[in-house]
Amino acid sequence: MSSQARVSRQIIIQPTGEKPRKDRPMVHFKDRGELRKSVAAAARSVWPGGVRIDVEVRGHWSACTGRIFVDSRDAASFTPVIPRTAPETEAFDFGGEAS
């Protein structure tokens, strides 16, 4: 049995220099690596022609931010959708990793 439970959250994708997108894709993950893959998969719906999509993840889930790079171009940022009513214990802990 895994020590980390699978987490599902919506994310806000904001293309560089633009307003945040209205659609809020759902990502599913249990660790930082899976989060990167899930965000990259969500980004493919926004940039279907991208040959390479890389994701940088920073911080704990409660304050997580990240960058989406499409074909080495800094294309967007992403942040989680945290309901105002969510208890602080819902914060996802990456095990102390800094970046």
ABEGO torsion letter per residue (X at the ends): XBABBBBBBBBBBBBBGBBBBABBBBBBBABAAAAAAAAAAAAAAABAABABBBBBBBEBAAABBBBBBBGGBBABBBBBBBBAABBAAABBBAGGBAX
